Amino acid sequence: MQRSKAETYIGFCIKSGKLTCGFNAVALQKKGVFLLILCASASENARGEALKLKRRFNCELLIACGRTLEEITGKPNVKLAAVRDTGLANAILTSGDENFKIYSGGNI
């Protein structure tokens, strides 16, 4: 399956070491998180935690709808990832990928 533009940018984040995967690892970050990506298959509790982290880091939250975050990153059981590079975060947000939706309030 061919990767979308946003998935390619996420791959760049992985290669450059600018992607933090997992709720615990993201929660340990003090600053420098510019984008959060949540898997659509995440539980209600995980969604609530992602919203808390979104408010804490004051960043955008993307919902991965097309493929699971586990498939995109190649890491098992990943439900949340944080992009720690502002340029790559902006590139992912502006890629216009229909498999990712920007959270704008309400239910996830």
N, C-alpha and C positions, 0 to 999 in steps of 0.2 A: 504494500500500500504506500502510495506517495505521501510524503509529509507536506503539511500545509506551511505557509510562510511563518506563522506564529510558532509552530512546532520546530521549525528550523532555527528560529531565534532562541527558543528554549534550549536547543542543542548547543548553540553557541554559548549560552550561559553555563551549561554543564561543563563544556570544554575549558572555559575560562575560569571555572571555580566560583562563579557568581550566582549559583543556584543553591539554596538551602532547602533540603527536603525533610518533611516531617514536622508535626506540631511541636514536639519538644525542642527540636533544633531551632525552629523559627522563634519560639518563645524565648530562647536564650539570647537572641540577638538584641543588642542594646539600641542600635540605630542603623541606618543605612539600608533599610528595606524600602524599595520603591514600588513594588508590585507583589501582590499575593495571588496565587492561582489555586483554586479549590476544585477538587474533583466533584462532579455532579452526583456521584454515588456516595458521598460522605454522609454520615449519620446526622441527625438533628443536633446532637451535642457538639459534633465537630463543626457544624455550620455556625453554631453560636460562638464557639471559640474563635473561629475565623473572623467573625464580625468584631469580636473584642480586639483581636490583633490588628484588624484594619483600622479601628479607631486609635489604637495605641501608636501605630506607625504612621497614621495619617496618609494612607496610600490607597490606590485603587485595588479592587478585588475582582478578579476574573473567574468565571465559572467555566471549567472545561466540560463541554457537553458532548462533543463528537466521540472522542476516545478517552479512556481513563487516564489519569495522571500517571498511573503505574506503567501503562503502555508508552506514554510519551517520554518519560524519563528513563525507563528501563530499570527502575528500582522497585522492589516489591513493597506492596501495602502503603504506597504514598498517597495521601489524601490532600496534602497541602504543600505548596512550594513557595519560596520567597525569592524574588529576583533582587539582587543587590547591586545592580548596575543601572544607572539612570538612563543611559542611552539604549540599552537592550530593553528595558522596561517600556520606554516610549515606542520603540520599534514594534514590540509585541502589541501594545495598545492600538497603534495606528495601522496594523497589518490588515485590518478589515476581515479577519477570519470568522466565518459563520459558525465554527466549532467552539468559539469562545464568546461568552457574553459578559459584558461589564455589569457588575452588580450596582443597581441604582436605588436600593431600598426595597423594603417589603420582604416577601418570602423568597428563599433561595430555591 
